[in-house]
Amino acid sequence: MTSIRQRHGLDVAAARDHFPALARTLNGVPIACLDGPGGTQVPRECIAGIRNYLEQSNANHGGAFTASVETDEMLHQAHAAGADFLGAHEPDEIAFGPNMTTITFAISRALGRDVRAGDEVVVTRLDHDANVAPWLAMAEDRGAVVRWLELAEDGASLDLDALEGLVGPRTRIVAVGLASNALGTLTDVGRVVEVAHAAGALVYVDAVHAAPHVPIDVSTLRADLLVTSPYKFFAPHLGMLYGRRELLERLQAYRVRPAGSALPGKLEVGTQNHEALAGLVGTFDYLEGLGSAYGDVADRSDRRSRLRAAMSAIHEHEREMSRAALERLASVPGLRLHGIADPSRIDERVPTFSFTLDGHDPRAVAEHLATRAISTWDGDFYAWELVRALGLADAGGLLRIGLVHYNTIEEVDRLHEALVELAG
Ligand SMILES: Cc1ncc(COP(=O)(O)O)c(C=O)c1O
């Protein structure tokens, strides 16, 4: 593949060349895809993976014939690369599903079988509703008590100091996000795990928004269960779960009897989206290629190291973009950023920026930007509790800018120009 390293960091132009969708224009202007948090674009390797699979190996798994054997091998690769991406010990600790929400409803229901009336679950005011509603439903079904981890005074992060008071001997599960899909705030999940484990509770981590931005290592985090959505990190529409092996083995998953109790089949109910998984394998190839240009040679000896090197390079590039974006947004008249704005706290966030603009509802801002060939999202992004806590639910929510590694400072400049134009 094309070399993606420049002397001074990620070679964004070379990376962009891998993403055909980024060449799209509107009235001759290249479309700036600042809509990543709703789903990113995919590299050629992903598209080729889907295409090759459908052209050559399209079959169900477990058969004796060539295409089925190839399908089994592709499925193994998807699990093995997923394990490397998340730092899991083995491929069987990874299970796929249609999306994060479906997986979380299934896991919460299965874990709920062991929850007794009066047990407790902890959810947060910052999370996407897909890491809240399933736990609320499970708690209701089982007569469990819900405890809320509230926002800190900055209105942008969680009040982790309150955690010890919330978690106790009856706490069974703490559901927390690694990064906020609305504000970009990173949460110190290691600290959450420490408190939860000391009380004997499990931690379910929503890493959907973190996955395209930072290296994730479940062993370091000591997460019990962690879930991502590959379509947010340059792959097709899928959900991907990590679970500690011993925990997954114990889990009383709802399944069909022929699936047996072996991993990962026990958790992957029904036939999976094979072509999407083949695309995911292609995306991991892309990321590996990107990572092989970074770090020292020892760091590139295996897929896990290469994937980690890729995510570290991405993270580094995004810190620069975060600084630039914060600076540009601060100079737009009437713009109020919700989230960490202090550049000295850049390590506490990913480059996702949500704001309101005086006199313009978020949908009108998104429409204006769309006419300038800039794609963004407006609304609550299912960060349902947060947008209510901010008092913005009846005002159209927020306008969200989501930068990922294929975005550029030039795009941020175009955004700034278009916002200043609207703000007058
Ligand atoms: C942080 C976060 N969690 C969960 C979800 C839900 O993911 P999915 O669409 O895969 O169900 C999203 C999607 O926007 C998200 O951003």
The ligand as an SDF file (V2000), in Angstrom:
LIG
                    3D

 16 16  0  0  0  0  0  0  0  0999 V2000
  -21.2680    6.2040   21.8580 C   0  0  0  0  0  0  0  0  0  0  0  0
  -22.2500    5.3810   21.1020 C   0  0  0  0  0  0  0  0  0  0  0  0
  -22.7620    4.2880   21.6700 N   0  0  0  0  0  0  0  0  0  0  0  0
  -23.6340    3.5000   21.0410 C   0  0  0  0  0  0  0  0  0  0  0  0
  -24.0860    3.8060   19.7780 C   0  0  0  0  0  0  0  0  0  0  0  0
  -25.0620    2.8880   19.1100 C   0  0  0  0  0  0  0  0  0  0  0  0
  -24.3850    2.1380   18.1790 O   0  0  0  0  0  0  0  0  0  0  0  0
  -25.1300    1.2630   17.0650 P   0  0  0  0  0  0  0  0  0  0  0  0
  -25.6130    2.2140   16.0210 O   0  0  0  0  0  0  0  0  0  0  0  0
  -24.0570    0.3370   16.5790 O   0  0  0  0  0  0  0  0  0  0  0  0
  -26.2350    0.5440   17.7370 O   0  0  0  0  0  0  0  0  0  0  0  0
  -23.5970    4.9400   19.1390 C   0  0  0  0  0  0  0  0  0  0  0  0
  -24.0910    5.3240   17.8060 C   0  0  0  0  0  0  0  0  0  0  0  0
  -24.1840    6.4740   17.4960 O   0  0  0  0  0  0  0  0  0  0  0  0
  -22.6520    5.7450   19.8190 C   0  0  0  0  0  0  0  0  0  0  0  0
  -22.1210    6.8380   19.2430 O   0  0  0  0  0  0  0  0  0  0  0  0
  1  2  1  0
  2  3  1  0
  2 15  2  0
  3  4  2  0
  4  5  1  0
  5  6  1  0
  5 12  2  0
  6  7  1  0
  7  8  1  0
  8  9  2  0
  8 10  1  0
  8 11  1  0
 12 13  1  0
 12 15  1  0
 13 14  2  0
 15 16  1  0
M  END
$$$$
